[in-house]
Amino acid sequence: MKDRALPGDEDEPLSPREIRRRMKQMLAACGPVRQHLYEGRKLTGHLEKPPHWALHLERLRELENLLKRRRVEDWGRVQDMNLTFQLDRDADIAAARAEVSARMVGNLDWVMQRAEERKFEMSQEERDGIEKLMMPYMDKYRTQMLGELPIAVRRELEAKKQKLEDEGTL
């Protein structure tokens, strides 16, 4: 005996009532998404390549306008627009996170290099304090952050670190 398909499965088309219900839910979710976009825009002003917040806000407005009409015949277009919006927004946010992680890794590698260069100018207590602060970064977080970066950026950072090690400063 075949299991009965759940509403929304590809085997069974959605009823007009279910489509309108989902459109209403999606419309209600637009407010928090807009707030998230505004907050993201505030936080990413320092990036070299910030996400395209204006484009995402415009797409959200277009999606909202379509949802407000709540026409069943627009359901396919709503789904396409929603998917495109989510994929583009998520890709932009991932790129922004990668940029921030790359900066953090580069800056912390630079701090470690400077601390190594000046280790004989510092007291033992200062060296121990820096080592205590940096060990979790060197042991765990650096590897984790590198794992989240695109391969090209990761290779570039590792090459810089290797150069520092070859020069004997790290």
NORBELZI-V675226 format. One record per residue. PHI is phi in degrees with one decimal (999 if undefined). D_CENTER is the distance of its C-alpha to the mean C-alpha in whole Angstrom. Layout:
# NORBELZI-V675226
phi: {PHI:PHI}
d_center: {D_CENTER:D_CENTER}
This chain:
# NORBELZI-V675226
phi: {999:-79.9:-67.6:-75.5:-71.5:-79.0:-57.4:99.7:-68.4:-65.9:-71.3:-123.6:-67.1:-74.8:-75.9:-56.4:-63.5:-65.4:-62.3:-64.0:-61.9:-66.5:-63.2:-64.3:-62.4:-64.2:-63.1:-64.6:-78.6:-66.1:-60.1:-61.7:-65.4:-60.8:-61.0:-60.9:-65.9:-64.0:-64.8:-61.0:-62.8:-66.1:-84.4:-111.4:-64.7:-83.5:-73.2:-68.5:-128.6:-71.9:-58.7:-84.1:-62.1:-62.0:-63.8:-65.4:-65.3:-64.7:-63.9:-64.4:-61.7:-61.8:-63.8:-60.4:-60.4:-66.9:-68.5:-63.7:-70.2:50.8:-93.3:-58.3:-67.6:-89.2:-57.6:-62.4:-65.7:-59.4:-62.4:-63.6:-63.7:-63.9:-63.9:-60.9:-58.9:-64.1:-64.2:-66.0:-62.9:-64.3:-65.4:-64.0:-66.8:-63.5:-64.8:-65.8:-62.4:-63.7:-62.5:-64.3:-62.7:-62.7:-63.7:-61.7:-61.3:-61.4:-67.4:-70.9:-62.6:-64.2:-61.6:-63.1:-62.2:-63.3:-64.3:-65.9:-64.0:-106.7:-63.1:-84.0:-89.7:-106.2:-74.2:-60.6:-63.7:-65.2:-61.7:-63.5:-63.7:-64.8:-63.2:-63.4:-69.0:-89.9:-60.8:-59.5:-63.7:-67.7:-77.8:-126.3:-68.4:-62.1:-62.4:-63.4:-66.0:-62.7:-64.3:-89.9:-91.4:-60.2:-58.0:-61.4:-67.7:-60.6:-63.1:-62.9:-65.5:-66.0:-64.8:-62.6:-65.3:-62.4:-61.8:-63.0:-66.3:-65.5:-76.7:80.8:-101.5:-136.4}
d_center: {44:41:39:38:35:32:32:29:30:30:34:35:34:33:35:35:35:32:30:31:30:27:27:27:25:22:24:23:20:19:20:17:15:16:16:13:12:15:14:10:13:15:12:11:15:15:13:15:13:11:10:13:13:17:17:14:17:20:19:18:22:23:22:24:27:27:27:29:32:31:33:33:33:30:28:27:26:24:22:22:20:18:17:16:15:12:11:11:9:6:7:7:4:3:6:6:5:7:10:10:10:13:15:15:16:19:20:21:22:24:25:27:29:30:31:33:35:36:36:40:40:39:40:40:38:36:35:34:32:30:30:29:26:25:26:23:21:23:23:20:17:17:18:15:12:14:14:10:11:12:16:17:16:17:20:20:20:22:25:24:25:28:29:29:31:33:34:35:33:30}
